[in-house]
Amino acid sequence: MTKTTMLLEEDILKELKHYQKFQEHYKEGKRGSDLPKLPPNKDNQKNRTYMLYGLIIHPFLFISVNISKLLRIHKFVAFFSKVGIVTDKLSYEPVSCGYNQAYTNLGLALLSENDIEGDKHCLDASWRVHPCPHSTSFGLDRRLVSKLRLYPEAEKTVEKYIKMGKQFVYWPEGWAYKILGHNKSLDSDA
């Protein structure tokens, strides 16, 4: 499993408060300098040259993961996802929605091998991201949590992901409903 420094829940929640304040002002019709500043992504590279490498590597990884998924070659999906996680620091927005996607894809590949412990790690790591316009508009990726919720040994990890996932969007019940459907046992706020 790839070692990463994970963001803490309290730091993510602080950043999310800034995004929510920004969204509230935007909905009120404020624009430009009337909008509050969003917090900077502390994981951004100081040297923008590294981002050029990311612009070359990440489209290749995106295509490779998706072709591997299409062909159902789960070992390749896992490999390319791990490379995406390791090279995420080269992204324009590191430890953000792309990171969430990479861990989700890795977890789904591990699930095909019945590696529930690996899946739990991937699900836990995948919500520990900086908020970005994508994740605060559409929410965190629901594919892995939707499948992992069927495994009793992953219940606590699933509950934590859903709790945090609801924090990312302004439509938390709708976001969770697409995961849970009519399962009321997890539908309440934890």
N, C-alpha and C positions, 0 to 999 in steps of 0.2 A: 504494500500500500504506500502511496506517496505521502511523505511527511510534509505538512504545511503548518504555518502559524495561523491559527484560526482566530477570526475576529470574535470578540466577546459580545454577548447579548446586549449588555448595557451600552456599549459603543454603537451598535447597530441601531438600537432604539433612539439614541440621541440624534443620530444622523437622520433617521426616519421622521423625527419631529420637525426638522428643518424642511424636509421634502413635503410633509403634510401642510406646514405653514405656507410654503410656496404655492402648493396646489390650491389652498383656500383663497389666497390673494388672487391667483390667476382666475379662479372661478368668479371672483367678484369683479373681474374686468380690468384688473391692474396689469400693466405691461411695463417692460423696460426697467428703468431705475426705480419704479414703484414696487417692484417685486423684491422680496428678501433674497439675499445671497444664499446659494446652496453650499453646503460644506464641501471643501475640496476632498478628493479621494487621496488619502494619505499614502496609498500604495502606488501612486503614479510615479513613473520613472522621472528622475530629474533630467536625464539625458534623453532627449527625444529621438536620438539616432536609434536607440534600442527598439522604439516603436516601429521603425521601418522594417526591422526583422520580423516583428509581429505581423505587419501587413503582408509579408510574404508567406510566413508559416501558417497563420491561422486560416486563411481561405483554403489552403491545401488540406489542412486538418479537417475543416468543415466538410469538404467534399469527400475526403477519405472516410470519415465517420459515417456519413450518409450513404455512401455506396456500400460500405461494409454492413450497415443496418439493412439495406435493401437486399443484399445477398445473404443476410443472416449469418455472417461470419463474426460471431461474438468476440472471439479472441482479438480480431483486428479492431473492433469497436473499442474494446478495453484498451488495447495498445495506443490507438490514436487519441483516445480520451485522456489517458495518462500523460501523453506528450502535451496535450492541450492544457492540462493542469500545471505541469511543470513550466511551460512557456507562457502561462497566463500573465506573468509579470511584464511581458512585452506588449500586452494589450493597451489600447487607448484608455480603457477603463478597467484596470486590473482588479481582481477579486470582486467581480460584479456579475452581471447576468451571464456572461460567457463562462465564468467559473461555475455558476449554478448549472448551466447546460452540460458542461464537461463532466461534473460529478454525477449528474443525472444519467448521462449516457453510460458512464463507467458502471454505475449501480445497476442499470438495466442489463448490461452485459454480464455482470457478476450474478445477477438473479437467474440468468439462463443456466448458470453453473450451480445454482442452489447455494450460493455463498451468502447466507443471510447476515453473518457478522460483517462481511465486507460491504453489503448493502446498507446496513445500519450506519457504518462509518461514512459511506458516501452521502446518505441522506442527511446526517448530522453536519457534515462539512458543507453541503450544498446550500444551506440557508445562511451560513456565516459569510455573507457578502455585503459589500457597500451598496446602499440603495443607488439606483440609477433611474433615469426616465423610463427605461423599459420595464424594470422590475416593479416600479411603483405604479405603472399604468396597467400592465398585464398580469403582474404577480409572478411569484416564483414558479418554476416548472413543476407541474403536478403529475407527470408521468410515473416517476419512481414511487412517490408516496401512494399513488392510487393502487399500485400493484403490491407494495410492501405492507399496506394496511391489512392484507389478508393473512399475514403471518403473526400469530400471537406473540412470538418472542420479540417482535419489533414494535410492539404497541407503544411503549414510552417514547421511542424515537419518532414514531409517526405522530403522536400527540404533540410533541415539541415542534415538529416541522409545521404542522397545521397551525399551531398557536402563533409561531413566528410568521408564517405565510400570510395569515390574516392581518398582521401588522403592516405588511407592505402595500396593501391595496385599500382603496376607499370603499370597496364593495366586499367586505370580508365574508359575509354569509354566502354570497354567490360564488366566491372563489372556493370556499370549502365545500359547498354543495356539489360542485363538479367532481370532487374527490369522493365524497361520502355518500352522495345520493340520499337515500332515506335512512341511513344509519345514524340514529339519534344518539347512540352512546358516545360518539366522538363529536357530535354537532355542537355541543355547548362549549362556551369559552372555558379554557382551563385556567 
